[in-house]
Amino acid sequence: MSGESTPSLSGAVPSFEVFMMKWESLGNNPEKPHMMDLVRPGLKWAYKYYARMDYMPTYIIAMRKPIHPQSRF
């Protein structure tokens, strides 16, 4: 199936990373120091779930990382 017609995890993970980078830059903007107080709770949850992605088989497949042949899902 084409990724254009069917949403896939391979597009979701990089999008999540972009989201986190944008929020980090928004929170670190010296012209808007008050934004960090607003962004910090969301980033806390984003970091938590982002760290969990490394342990998920779907993340490994989506990012096309080599999988040990004897691992089972």
C-alpha positions in Angstrom: 0.0 0.0 0.0 1.1 3.5 -0.7 1.9 5.8 2.2 0.1 8.6 0.3 -3.3 6.8 0.5 -2.8 5.0 3.8 -1.4 6.8 6.9 1.7 5.1 8.1 3.8 5.2 11.3 6.8 6.0 9.3 5.4 9.5 8.7 4.1 9.9 12.3 7.3 9.4 14.1 9.3 12.1 12.2 6.3 14.4 12.5 6.3 13.9 16.3 10.0 14.8 16.3 9.4 18.0 14.4 6.6 18.8 16.8 9.0 18.4 19.8 11.7 20.5 18.1 9.2 23.3 17.4 8.0 23.4 21.0 11.5 23.3 22.3 12.4 26.3 20.2 9.2 28.1 21.2 10.0 27.5 24.9 13.6 28.7 24.5 12.7 32.0 22.6 14.3 34.8 24.5 11.7 37.2 23.2 8.9 35.2 24.8 10.2 33.8 28.1 6.7 33.2 29.4 6.1 30.5 26.8 8.3 28.0 28.6 5.8 27.8 31.5 3.1 27.0 28.9 5.2 24.6 26.8 6.9 22.7 29.6 4.0 20.4 30.7 3.4 19.3 27.1 7.1 18.7 26.4 7.3 16.6 29.6 4.6 14.2 28.2 6.1 14.3 24.8 9.6 13.2 26.1 7.9 10.5 28.1 6.2 8.9 25.1 9.1 9.6 22.8 11.4 7.6 25.1 8.9 4.7 25.0 9.0 4.6 21.2 12.5 3.1 21.2 11.2 -0.1 22.9 8.2 -0.6 20.6 8.5 -3.1 17.7 6.3 -0.9 15.5 8.8 2.0 15.9 11.7 -0.3 14.9 9.8 -1.4 11.8 8.6 2.1 10.9 12.1 3.4 11.1 13.5 0.4 9.2 16.0 -0.5 11.9 17.4 -4.0 11.7 15.6 -6.5 13.9 17.2 -9.6 15.4 15.9 -12.6 13.5 14.8 -14.5 16.6 12.9 -11.6 18.2 9.1 -12.1 18.4 6.4 -9.6 18.5 
